[in-house]
Amino acid sequence: MMKAVDPRLLSVQDEVREHFGWSHDDDAASAKRLLSALSGSSPFSVHHWSPDARQATLERLVRHLKAASEVIVVGAAAEPEDVEAVLTEGSVVVAADGAVGACHDVVPVLCVVTDLDGGEHLDRAAREGVPLIVHAHGDNLDTWPGFLEMWSSLDAPPPLMLTHQTREHLPDMHNPGGFTDGDRAVCMLLAAGVTPNRIQRVGFSTHRVGRWSGVTEPTRKLDKLKWMERILGWILPRN
C-alpha cells in the first residue's frame, strides 16, 4: 500500500473539497464502487485487473521507478520537444493524464496518472497497453464505468492501479495524497520510494492552462493549479 509521505498531502484534500464545495461522501462513493467493480479474480473478464494482479502491477512499477536514474513527470503544459529535451540515459517517464499526448512518438511512458479526462490521448495510451493509475473522485463516478467497459474490450487491456482521495482505508486502493493529476503523480513517486532529487518536472505551469488539459473552465482550472503549486512546494525542491 502506497502511503502519503507528508500528512499535509492528505489534509489538503479536505481543504480542496471545502474550497470547491465538493463532498467527501461523493469521493468515497466513487472509490468504493470502483473498488467493488474491480473485485474478484477476473473483473470485466480481465484477469490482470484482479486485486492480486493490480498489486503485481504496483510492484513492477516500483521496481522500474527505483531502478531509474531519473523520473520525468510530464504535465499538461509540456510540448513534445520539452519532453525530448529532458530525457537522459536511464530515465523513465510518468505522464499526468492527457499530457501523455506530449510523449506519444517521443518516448515510451511507464504509466499514466489519470482521473479520466485525458481524452483521445488517454485512449491511445490505453490501446497501447500503458499502465493506468486510475483515480476515483465524485466527479467521475458516472464516467469510469464506461472507460472500464471500453478498455476491457481491447485485445490487450491496459494494466491498472487504483487511487482515491478519501480519509478511509480502502484495500487495494492507494491514497498517496495530492489533488491534481500532476501533483498526485509526484506524491505517488515519493510514496513509491523515489527521492525528490530524482524527480524532474516538465510542463507544470500555474499561469496557463496546458493544451493537454481536459475540457475545463480556464479560471477554475487556474485555481486548481494554485493548489498544485502549493502541494508541490511542500515536497519538491524548485525546478
ZIURBEL-V659374 format. One record per pair of residues at least 12 apart in sequence whose C-alpha atoms are under 10 Angstrom apart, sorted by the first residue. I is the first residue (numbers start at 1). J is the second residue. D is the distance in whole Angstrom. If there is no record, write none. Layout:
BEGIN
i:I j:J d:D
i:I j:J d:D
END
This chain:
BEGIN
i:1 j:55 d:9
i:1 j:58 d:9
i:1 j:170 d:10
i:1 j:171 d:8
i:1 j:172 d:7
i:1 j:173 d:8
i:1 j:174 d:6
i:1 j:175 d:9
i:1 j:176 d:9
i:1 j:191 d:9
i:1 j:192 d:9
i:2 j:58 d:9
i:2 j:163 d:9
i:2 j:172 d:10
i:2 j:173 d:9
i:2 j:174 d:6
i:2 j:175 d:7
i:2 j:176 d:6
i:2 j:177 d:10
i:2 j:187 d:10
i:2 j:188 d:7
i:2 j:189 d:9
i:2 j:190 d:9
i:2 j:191 d:5
i:2 j:192 d:6
i:2 j:193 d:9
i:3 j:174 d:7
i:3 j:175 d:6
i:3 j:176 d:5
i:3 j:177 d:8
i:3 j:187 d:9
i:3 j:188 d:8
i:3 j:190 d:9
i:3 j:191 d:6
i:3 j:192 d:8
i:4 j:174 d:9
i:4 j:175 d:7
i:4 j:176 d:4
i:4 j:177 d:5
i:4 j:178 d:9
i:4 j:184 d:10
i:4 j:187 d:7
i:4 j:188 d:8
i:4 j:189 d:10
i:4 j:190 d:8
i:4 j:191 d:6
i:4 j:192 d:10
i:5 j:176 d:7
i:5 j:177 d:8
i:5 j:187 d:8
i:5 j:188 d:9
i:5 j:189 d:10
i:5 j:190 d:7
i:5 j:191 d:6
i:5 j:192 d:10
i:5 j:193 d:9
i:5 j:235 d:9
i:6 j:176 d:9
i:6 j:177 d:8
i:6 j:187 d:9
i:6 j:190 d:10
i:6 j:191 d:9
i:6 j:234 d:8
i:6 j:235 d:8
i:7 j:176 d:10
i:7 j:177 d:8
i:8 j:177 d:8
i:8 j:178 d:9
i:8 j:231 d:8
i:8 j:234 d:8
i:8 j:235 d:10
i:9 j:175 d:9
i:9 j:176 d:8
i:9 j:177 d:5
i:9 j:178 d:5
i:9 j:179 d:8
i:9 j:183 d:10
i:9 j:184 d:9
i:9 j:187 d:8
i:9 j:231 d:7
i:9 j:232 d:9
i:9 j:234 d:9
i:9 j:235 d:9
i:10 j:165 d:8
i:10 j:166 d:8
i:10 j:167 d:8
i:10 j:175 d:8
i:10 j:176 d:8
i:10 j:177 d:5
i:10 j:178 d:7
i:10 j:179 d:9
i:11 j:166 d:10
i:11 j:167 d:9
i:11 j:177 d:8
i:11 j:178 d:9
i:12 j:177 d:8
i:12 j:178 d:7
i:12 j:179 d:8
i:12 j:227 d:9
i:12 j:230 d:10
i:12 j:231 d:8
i:13 j:165 d:7
i:13 j:166 d:8
i:13 j:167 d:9
i:13 j:177 d:8
i:13 j:178 d:7
i:13 j:179 d:7
i:13 j:227 d:10
i:14 j:165 d:9
i:14 j:166 d:9
i:14 j:167 d:9
i:15 j:227 d:10
i:16 j:178 d:10
i:16 j:179 d:8
i:16 j:224 d:9
i:16 j:227 d:8
i:17 j:179 d:10
i:20 j:220 d:9
i:20 j:223 d:10
i:20 j:224 d:9
i:22 j:137 d:10
i:22 j:138 d:8
i:22 j:139 d:9
i:23 j:137 d:9
i:23 j:138 d:7
i:23 j:139 d:10
i:24 j:137 d:9
i:24 j:138 d:8
i:24 j:165 d:8
i:24 j:166 d:7
i:24 j:167 d:8
i:25 j:137 d:10
i:25 j:138 d:8
i:25 j:166 d:9
i:26 j:136 d:10
i:26 j:137 d:7
i:26 j:138 d:4
i:26 j:139 d:8
i:26 j:140 d:10
i:26 j:141 d:8
i:26 j:166 d:10
i:27 j:136 d:7
i:27 j:137 d:4
i:27 j:138 d:4
i:27 j:139 d:8
i:27 j:140 d:9
i:27 j:141 d:8
i:27 j:164 d:8
i:27 j:165 d:7
i:27 j:166 d:6
i:27 j:167 d:10
i:28 j:136 d:8
i:28 j:137 d:7
i:28 j:138 d:8
i:28 j:141 d:10
i:28 j:164 d:8
i:28 j:165 d:8
i:28 j:166 d:6
i:28 j:167 d:8
i:28 j:168 d:8
i:28 j:170 d:10
i:29 j:136 d:9
i:29 j:137 d:8
i:29 j:138 d:7
i:29 j:141 d:8
i:29 j:166 d:10
i:30 j:135 d:9
i:30 j:136 d:6
i:30 j:137 d:6
i:30 j:138 d:6
i:30 j:139 d:8
i:30 j:140 d:7
i:30 j:141 d:5
i:30 j:142 d:8
i:30 j:144 d:9
i:30 j:164 d:9
i:30 j:165 d:10
i:30 j:166 d:10
i:31 j:135 d:8
i:31 j:136 d:5
i:31 j:137 d:7
i:31 j:138 d:8
i:31 j:140 d:10
i:31 j:141 d:8
i:31 j:162 d:9
i:31 j:163 d:8
i:31 j:164 d:6
i:31 j:165 d:8
i:31 j:166 d:8
i:31 j:168 d:10
i:31 j:170 d:8
i:31 j:173 d:8
i:32 j:136 d:9
i:32 j:137 d:10
i:32 j:164 d:9
i:32 j:168 d:10
i:32 j:170 d:8
i:32 j:171 d:10
i:32 j:173 d:9
i:33 j:136 d:9
i:33 j:141 d:8
i:33 j:144 d:10
i:33 j:145 d:9
i:34 j:134 d:10
i:34 j:135 d:9
i:34 j:136 d:7
i:34 j:137 d:10
i:34 j:141 d:8
i:34 j:144 d:8
i:34 j:145 d:8
i:34 j:148 d:10
i:34 j:162 d:8
i:34 j:163 d:10
i:34 j:164 d:10
i:34 j:173 d:10
i:35 j:51 d:9
i:35 j:136 d:9
i:35 j:162 d:8
i:35 j:163 d:10
i:35 j:164 d:10
i:35 j:170 d:8
i:35 j:171 d:8
i:35 j:172 d:8
i:35 j:173 d:7
i:37 j:145 d:8
i:37 j:148 d:9
i:38 j:50 d:6
i:38 j:51 d:7
i:38 j:54 d:10
i:38 j:148 d:9
i:38 j:160 d:10
i:38 j:162 d:9
i:38 j:172 d:10
i:39 j:51 d:6
i:39 j:52 d:10
i:39 j:172 d:9
i:40 j:52 d:9
i:41 j:53 d:9
i:43 j:148 d:10
i:43 j:152 d:9
i:44 j:148 d:8
i:44 j:149 d:7
i:44 j:151 d:9
i:44 j:152 d:6
i:44 j:153 d:9
i:45 j:152 d:7
i:45 j:153 d:9
i:46 j:151 d:10
i:46 j:152 d:6
i:46 j:153 d:9
i:46 j:156 d:9
i:46 j:157 d:7
i:46 j:158 d:10
i:46 j:159 d:10
i:47 j:157 d:10
i:47 j:159 d:10
i:48 j:157 d:9
i:48 j:158 d:9
i:48 j:159 d:7
i:48 j:160 d:8
i:49 j:152 d:9
i:49 j:157 d:9
i:49 j:158 d:9
i:49 j:159 d:7
i:49 j:160 d:6
i:49 j:161 d:8
i:50 j:159 d:10
i:50 j:160 d:9
i:50 j:161 d:10
i:50 j:172 d:10
i:51 j:160 d:10
i:51 j:161 d:9
i:51 j:162 d:10
i:51 j:171 d:9
i:51 j:172 d:6
i:51 j:173 d:9
i:52 j:172 d:9
i:53 j:159 d:8
i:53 j:160 d:9
i:53 j:161 d:9
i:54 j:159 d:7
i:54 j:160 d:6
i:54 j:161 d:6
i:54 j:162 d:8
i:54 j:172 d:8
i:54 j:173 d:9
i:55 j:160 d:9
i:55 j:161 d:8
i:55 j:162 d:10
i:55 j:172 d:7
i:55 j:173 d:10
i:56 j:159 d:10
i:56 j:161 d:10
i:57 j:131 d:8
i:57 j:132 d:10
i:57 j:159 d:7
i:57 j:160 d:7
i:57 j:161 d:7
i:58 j:131 d:10
i:58 j:133 d:9
i:58 j:159 d:10
i:58 j:160 d:9
i:58 j:161 d:7
i:58 j:162 d:10
i:58 j:192 d:9
i:59 j:192 d:9
i:61 j:110 d:8
i:61 j:111 d:8
i:61 j:131 d:9
i:61 j:189 d:10
i:61 j:192 d:9
i:62 j:189 d:9
i:62 j:191 d:10
i:62 j:192 d:6
i:62 j:193 d:8
i:62 j:194 d:9
i:63 j:192 d:9
i:63 j:193 d:10
i:64 j:91 d:10
i:64 j:92 d:8
i:64 j:110 d:8
i:65 j:91 d:9
i:65 j:92 d:7
i:65 j:93 d:9
i:65 j:94 d:10
i:65 j:110 d:9
i:65 j:189 d:8
i:65 j:192 d:8
i:65 j:193 d:8
i:65 j:194 d:7
i:65 j:198 d:10
i:66 j:189 d:9
i:66 j:192 d:8
i:66 j:193 d:7
i:66 j:194 d:6
i:66 j:195 d:9
i:66 j:198 d:10
i:67 j:90 d:8
i:67 j:91 d:9
i:67 j:92 d:9
i:67 j:194 d:9
i:68 j:89 d:9
i:68 j:90 d:5
i:68 j:91 d:5
i:68 j:92 d:6
i:68 j:93 d:10
i:68 j:194 d:9
i:68 j:198 d:8
i:69 j:88 d:8
i:69 j:89 d:7
i:69 j:90 d:5
i:69 j:91 d:5
i:69 j:92 d:8
i:69 j:198 d:7
i:69 j:199 d:9
i:70 j:87 d:9
i:70 j:88 d:8
i:70 j:89 d:9
i:70 j:90 d:7
i:70 j:91 d:5
i:70 j:92 d:7
i:70 j:93 d:9
i:70 j:194 d:9
i:70 j:195 d:9
i:70 j:196 d:10
i:70 j:197 d:8
i:70 j:198 d:5
i:70 j:199 d:6
i:70 j:200 d:7
i:71 j:87 d:9
i:71 j:88 d:10
i:71 j:90 d:9
i:71 j:91 d:6
i:71 j:92 d:5
i:71 j:93 d:6
i:71 j:94 d:7
i:71 j:110 d:10
i:71 j:186 d:10
i:71 j:189 d:8
i:71 j:194 d:8
i:71 j:195 d:10
i:71 j:196 d:10
i:71 j:197 d:10
i:71 j:198 d:6
i:71 j:199 d:5
i:71 j:200 d:6
i:71 j:201 d:8
i:72 j:86 d:8
i:72 j:87 d:8
i:72 j:88 d:9
i:72 j:91 d:7
i:72 j:92 d:6
i:72 j:93 d:5
i:72 j:94 d:6
i:72 j:95 d:8
i:72 j:109 d:10
i:72 j:186 d:10
i:72 j:198 d:8
i:72 j:199 d:6
i:72 j:200 d:5
i:72 j:201 d:6
i:72 j:202 d:7
i:73 j:92 d:9
i:73 j:93 d:6
i:73 j:94 d:5
i:73 j:95 d:6
i:73 j:96 d:7
i:73 j:99 d:9
i:73 j:100 d:10
i:73 j:109 d:10
i:73 j:112 d:10
i:73 j:113 d:10
i:73 j:182 d:8
i:73 j:183 d:9
i:73 j:185 d:7
i:73 j:186 d:7
i:73 j:189 d:9
i:73 j:199 d:7
i:73 j:200 d:6
i:73 j:201 d:5
i:73 j:202 d:6
i:73 j:203 d:8
i:73 j:204 d:9
i:74 j:93 d:7
i:74 j:94 d:6
i:74 j:95 d:5
i:74 j:96 d:6
i:74 j:97 d:9
i:74 j:98 d:10
i:74 j:99 d:6
i:74 j:100 d:7
i:74 j:101 d:10
i:74 j:102 d:8
i:74 j:103 d:8
i:74 j:109 d:10
i:74 j:112 d:10
i:74 j:182 d:8
i:74 j:185 d:9
i:74 j:200 d:9
i:74 j:201 d:6
i:74 j:202 d:5
i:74 j:203 d:6
i:74 j:204 d:8
i:75 j:94 d:9
i:75 j:95 d:7
i:75 j:96 d:5
i:75 j:97 d:8
i:75 j:98 d:8
i:75 j:99 d:6
i:75 j:100 d:8
i:75 j:102 d:9
i:75 j:181 d:8
i:75 j:182 d:6
i:75 j:183 d:9
i:75 j:185 d:10
i:75 j:201 d:7
i:75 j:202 d:6
i:75 j:203 d:4
i:75 j:204 d:5
i:75 j:205 d:8
i:75 j:210 d:8
i:75 j:211 d:10
i:75 j:212 d:8
i:75 j:213 d:9
i:76 j:95 d:9
i:76 j:96 d:7
i:76 j:97 d:8
i:76 j:98 d:7
i:76 j:99 d:5
i:76 j:100 d:9
i:76 j:101 d:9
i:76 j:102 d:8
i:76 j:118 d:10
i:76 j:181 d:9
i:76 j:182 d:8
i:76 j:202 d:9
i:76 j:203 d:6
i:76 j:204 d:7
i:76 j:205 d:8
i:76 j:208 d:10
i:76 j:209 d:7
i:76 j:210 d:5
i:76 j:211 d:6
i:76 j:212 d:5
i:76 j:213 d:5
i:76 j:214 d:9
i:77 j:99 d:8
i:77 j:102 d:9
i:77 j:202 d:8
i:77 j:203 d:4
i:77 j:204 d:6
i:77 j:205 d:6
i:77 j:206 d:9
i:77 j:207 d:10
i:77 j:208 d:8
i:77 j:209 d:7
i:77 j:210 d:4
i:77 j:211 d:6
i:77 j:212 d:7
i:77 j:213 d:8
i:78 j:99 d:7
i:78 j:100 d:10
i:78 j:101 d:9
i:78 j:102 d:6
i:78 j:103 d:9
i:78 j:201 d:10
i:78 j:202 d:6
i:78 j:203 d:4
i:78 j:204 d:7
i:78 j:205 d:9
i:78 j:210 d:7
i:78 j:211 d:8
i:78 j:212 d:8
i:79 j:99 d:9
i:79 j:101 d:9
i:79 j:102 d:5
i:79 j:103 d:8
i:79 j:202 d:9
i:79 j:203 d:7
i:79 j:210 d:9
i:79 j:211 d:9
i:79 j:212 d:9
i:80 j:99 d:10
i:80 j:100 d:10
i:80 j:101 d:8
i:80 j:102 d:5
i:80 j:103 d:6
i:80 j:104 d:8
i:80 j:105 d:9
i:80 j:106 d:7
i:80 j:107 d:9
i:80 j:203 d:10
i:81 j:102 d:8
i:81 j:103 d:9
i:81 j:106 d:8
i:82 j:102 d:9
i:82 j:103 d:10
i:82 j:202 d:7
i:82 j:203 d:8
i:83 j:102 d:7
i:83 j:103 d:7
i:83 j:106 d:8
i:83 j:107 d:8
i:83 j:201 d:10
i:83 j:202 d:7
i:83 j:203 d:8
i:84 j:102 d:9
i:84 j:103 d:8
i:84 j:106 d:7
i:84 j:107 d:8
i:85 j:202 d:10
i:86 j:200 d:8
i:86 j:201 d:9
i:86 j:202 d:8
i:87 j:106 d:10
i:87 j:107 d:9
i:87 j:200 d:10
i:91 j:198 d:9
i:91 j:199 d:10
i:91 j:200 d:10
i:92 j:107 d:9
i:92 j:108 d:8
i:92 j:109 d:7
i:92 j:110 d:6
i:92 j:111 d:9
i:92 j:199 d:10
i:93 j:107 d:8
i:93 j:108 d:7
i:93 j:109 d:5
i:93 j:110 d:6
i:93 j:111 d:8
i:93 j:112 d:9
i:93 j:199 d:10
i:93 j:200 d:9
i:93 j:201 d:10
i:94 j:108 d:9
i:94 j:109 d:6
i:94 j:110 d:6
i:94 j:111 d:5
i:94 j:112 d:6
i:94 j:113 d:7
i:94 j:182 d:10
i:94 j:185 d:8
i:94 j:186 d:9
i:94 j:189 d:9
i:94 j:201 d:10
i:95 j:109 d:7
i:95 j:110 d:8
i:95 j:111 d:7
i:95 j:112 d:5
i:95 j:113 d:6
i:95 j:114 d:9
i:95 j:122 d:10
i:95 j:132 d:10
i:95 j:181 d:9
i:95 j:182 d:8
i:95 j:185 d:8
i:95 j:202 d:10
i:96 j:111 d:9
i:96 j:112 d:6
i:96 j:113 d:5
i:96 j:114 d:6
i:96 j:115 d:9
i:96 j:118 d:9
i:96 j:122 d:10
i:96 j:133 d:10
i:96 j:180 d:9
i:96 j:181 d:5
i:96 j:182 d:5
i:96 j:183 d:9
i:96 j:184 d:9
i:96 j:185 d:7
i:96 j:186 d:10
i:96 j:203 d:10
i:96 j:204 d:10
i:96 j:212 d:9
i:96 j:213 d:9
i:97 j:111 d:10
i:97 j:112 d:6
i:97 j:113 d:5
i:97 j:114 d:4
i:97 j:115 d:7
i:97 j:116 d:7
i:97 j:117 d:7
i:97 j:118 d:5
i:97 j:119 d:9
i:97 j:121 d:8
i:97 j:122 d:6
i:97 j:125 d:10
i:97 j:132 d:9
i:97 j:133 d:9
i:97 j:134 d:9
i:97 j:180 d:10
i:97 j:181 d:7
i:97 j:182 d:8
i:97 j:185 d:10
i:97 j:212 d:8
i:97 j:213 d:8
i:97 j:214 d:9
i:98 j:112 d:9
i:98 j:113 d:9
i:98 j:114 d:8
i:98 j:115 d:10
i:98 j:116 d:9
i:98 j:117 d:7
i:98 j:118 d:4
i:98 j:119 d:7
i:98 j:120 d:8
i:98 j:121 d:5
i:98 j:122 d:6
i:98 j:123 d:9
i:98 j:124 d:10
i:98 j:125 d:9
i:98 j:181 d:10
i:98 j:210 d:10
i:98 j:211 d:9
i:98 j:212 d:5
i:98 j:213 d:6
i:98 j:214 d:7
i:99 j:112 d:9
i:99 j:113 d:10
i:99 j:114 d:10
i:99 j:118 d:8
i:99 j:121 d:8
i:99 j:122 d:9
i:99 j:181 d:10
i:99 j:182 d:9
i:99 j:203 d:9
i:99 j:210 d:9
i:99 j:211 d:8
i:99 j:212 d:5
i:99 j:213 d:7
i:99 j:214 d:10
i:100 j:112 d:7
i:100 j:113 d:9
i:100 j:118 d:8
i:100 j:121 d:6
i:100 j:122 d:7
i:100 j:124 d:9
i:100 j:125 d:7
i:100 j:212 d:8
i:101 j:118 d:9
i:101 j:119 d:10
i:101 j:120 d:8
i:101 j:121 d:5
i:101 j:122 d:8
i:101 j:124 d:9
i:101 j:125 d:9
i:101 j:211 d:10
i:101 j:212 d:7
i:102 j:121 d:9
i:102 j:203 d:10
i:102 j:211 d:10
i:102 j:212 d:8
i:103 j:121 d:10
i:103 j:125 d:10
i:104 j:121 d:8
i:104 j:124 d:9
i:104 j:125 d:8
i:108 j:125 d:10
i:108 j:128 d:10
i:108 j:130 d:9
i:109 j:125 d:9
i:109 j:130 d:7
i:109 j:131 d:9
i:110 j:130 d:7
i:110 j:131 d:7
i:110 j:132 d:9
i:111 j:125 d:9
i:111 j:129 d:10
i:111 j:130 d:6
i:111 j:131 d:5
i:111 j:132 d:6
i:111 j:133 d:7
i:111 j:158 d:10
i:111 j:159 d:9
i:111 j:160 d:9
i:111 j:161 d:10
i:111 j:185 d:10
i:112 j:125 d:8
i:112 j:126 d:9
i:112 j:130 d:7
i:112 j:131 d:6
i:112 j:132 d:5
i:112 j:133 d:6
i:112 j:134 d:8
i:112 j:160 d:10
i:112 j:181 d:9
i:112 j:185 d:8
i:113 j:131 d:9
i:113 j:132 d:6
i:113 j:133 d:5
i:113 j:134 d:6
i:113 j:135 d:8
i:113 j:161 d:9
i:113 j:162 d:10
i:113 j:163 d:9
i:113 j:180 d:10
i:113 j:181 d:6
i:113 j:182 d:8
i:113 j:183 d:10
i:113 j:184 d:8
i:113 j:185 d:6
i:113 j:186 d:10
i:113 j:188 d:9
i:114 j:132 d:7
i:114 j:133 d:6
i:114 j:134 d:5
i:114 j:135 d:6
i:114 j:136 d:9
i:114 j:162 d:10
i:114 j:163 d:9
i:114 j:180 d:9
i:114 j:181 d:6
i:114 j:182 d:9
i:114 j:184 d:9
i:114 j:185 d:9
i:115 j:132 d:10
i:115 j:133 d:8
i:115 j:134 d:6
i:115 j:135 d:5
i:115 j:136 d:7
i:115 j:137 d:8
i:115 j:139 d:9
i:115 j:140 d:7
i:115 j:143 d:10
i:115 j:144 d:9
i:115 j:163 d:9
i:115 j:164 d:10
i:115 j:180 d:9
i:115 j:181 d:7
i:115 j:214 d:10
i:116 j:132 d:10
i:116 j:133 d:10
i:116 j:134 d:7
i:116 j:135 d:8
i:116 j:136 d:9
i:116 j:140 d:8
i:116 j:143 d:8
i:116 j:144 d:7
i:116 j:147 d:8
i:116 j:181 d:10
i:116 j:214 d:9
i:117 j:140 d:9
i:117 j:143 d:9
i:117 j:144 d:10
i:117 j:212 d:10
i:117 j:213 d:8
i:117 j:214 d:5
i:117 j:215 d:8
i:117 j:216 d:10
i:118 j:212 d:7
i:118 j:213 d:7
i:118 j:214 d:6
i:118 j:215 d:9
i:119 j:212 d:9
i:119 j:213 d:9
i:119 j:214 d:7
i:119 j:215 d:9
i:121 j:212 d:8
i:123 j:147 d:9
i:123 j:150 d:9
i:123 j:151 d:9
i:125 j:158 d:8
i:126 j:147 d:10
i:126 j:150 d:10
i:126 j:151 d:7
i:126 j:154 d:9
i:126 j:156 d:9
i:126 j:157 d:7
i:126 j:158 d:5
i:126 j:159 d:9
i:126 j:160 d:10
i:127 j:151 d:8
i:127 j:154 d:7
i:127 j:155 d:8
i:127 j:156 d:7
i:127 j:157 d:7
i:127 j:158 d:7
i:128 j:154 d:10
i:128 j:156 d:8
i:128 j:157 d:9
i:128 j:158 d:8
i:129 j:151 d:10
i:129 j:154 d:9
i:129 j:155 d:10
i:129 j:156 d:6
i:129 j:157 d:6
i:129 j:158 d:4
i:129 j:159 d:7
i:129 j:160 d:10
i:130 j:157 d:9
i:130 j:158 d:6
i:130 j:159 d:7
i:130 j:160 d:9
i:131 j:157 d:9
i:131 j:158 d:5
i:131 j:159 d:5
i:131 j:160 d:6
i:131 j:161 d:8
i:132 j:158 d:7
i:132 j:159 d:6
i:132 j:160 d:5
i:132 j:161 d:6
i:132 j:162 d:8
i:133 j:159 d:9
i:133 j:160 d:6
i:133 j:161 d:5
i:133 j:162 d:6
i:133 j:163 d:7
i:133 j:174 d:10
i:133 j:181 d:10
i:133 j:185 d:9
i:133 j:188 d:10
i:134 j:160 d:7
i:134 j:161 d:6
i:134 j:162 d:5
i:134 j:163 d:6
i:134 j:164 d:9
i:134 j:173 d:10
i:134 j:181 d:10
i:135 j:161 d:9
i:135 j:162 d:6
i:135 j:163 d:5
i:135 j:164 d:6
i:135 j:165 d:8
i:135 j:173 d:9
i:135 j:174 d:9
i:135 j:175 d:9
i:135 j:181 d:9
i:135 j:184 d:10
i:136 j:162 d:8
i:136 j:163 d:6
i:136 j:164 d:5
i:136 j:165 d:7
i:136 j:166 d:9
i:136 j:173 d:10
i:137 j:163 d:9
i:137 j:164 d:7
i:137 j:165 d:7
i:137 j:166 d:9
i:138 j:165 d:10
i:161 j:173 d:7
i:161 j:174 d:8
i:162 j:174 d:6
i:162 j:175 d:9
i:163 j:175 d:6
i:163 j:176 d:8
i:163 j:177 d:9
i:163 j:184 d:9
i:163 j:188 d:9
i:164 j:176 d:8
i:164 j:177 d:9
i:164 j:179 d:10
i:165 j:177 d:7
i:165 j:178 d:8
i:165 j:179 d:8
i:165 j:184 d:10
i:174 j:188 d:9
i:174 j:191 d:10
i:175 j:187 d:9
i:175 j:188 d:8
i:175 j:191 d:9
i:176 j:188 d:5
i:176 j:189 d:9
i:176 j:190 d:8
i:176 j:191 d:6
i:176 j:192 d:9
i:177 j:191 d:9
i:177 j:231 d:9
i:178 j:227 d:9
i:178 j:228 d:8
i:178 j:230 d:10
i:178 j:231 d:7
i:178 j:232 d:9
i:179 j:224 d:8
i:179 j:225 d:9
i:179 j:227 d:8
i:179 j:228 d:7
i:179 j:231 d:8
i:180 j:224 d:7
i:180 j:225 d:8
i:180 j:227 d:8
i:180 j:228 d:6
i:180 j:229 d:10
i:180 j:231 d:10
i:181 j:228 d:9
i:182 j:201 d:9
i:182 j:203 d:9
i:182 j:204 d:8
i:182 j:225 d:9
i:182 j:228 d:7
i:182 j:229 d:10
i:182 j:232 d:9
i:183 j:201 d:10
i:183 j:204 d:9
i:183 j:225 d:9
i:183 j:227 d:9
i:183 j:228 d:6
i:183 j:229 d:8
i:183 j:230 d:10
i:183 j:231 d:7
i:183 j:232 d:6
i:183 j:235 d:10
i:184 j:228 d:9
i:184 j:231 d:9
i:184 j:232 d:9
i:186 j:199 d:8
i:186 j:200 d:9
i:186 j:201 d:9
i:186 j:231 d:10
i:186 j:232 d:8
i:186 j:235 d:9
i:186 j:236 d:9
i:187 j:231 d:9
i:187 j:232 d:9
i:187 j:235 d:8
i:187 j:236 d:10
i:190 j:235 d:9
i:190 j:236 d:10
i:195 j:236 d:9
i:196 j:235 d:7
i:196 j:236 d:6
i:196 j:237 d:7
i:197 j:236 d:8
i:197 j:237 d:8
i:199 j:236 d:8
i:199 j:237 d:10
i:199 j:239 d:10
i:200 j:236 d:10
i:200 j:237 d:10
i:200 j:238 d:10
i:200 j:239 d:7
i:201 j:236 d:10
i:201 j:238 d:10
i:201 j:239 d:7
i:202 j:239 d:9
i:204 j:225 d:9
i:204 j:228 d:9
i:204 j:229 d:9
i:205 j:222 d:9
i:205 j:225 d:8
i:205 j:226 d:9
i:205 j:228 d:10
i:205 j:229 d:9
i:206 j:221 d:9
i:206 j:222 d:7
i:206 j:223 d:9
i:206 j:224 d:9
i:206 j:225 d:5
i:206 j:226 d:6
i:206 j:227 d:9
i:206 j:228 d:8
i:206 j:229 d:7
i:207 j:222 d:7
i:207 j:223 d:10
i:207 j:225 d:8
i:207 j:226 d:9
i:208 j:221 d:9
i:208 j:222 d:7
i:208 j:225 d:9
i:209 j:221 d:7
i:209 j:222 d:7
i:209 j:225 d:9
END
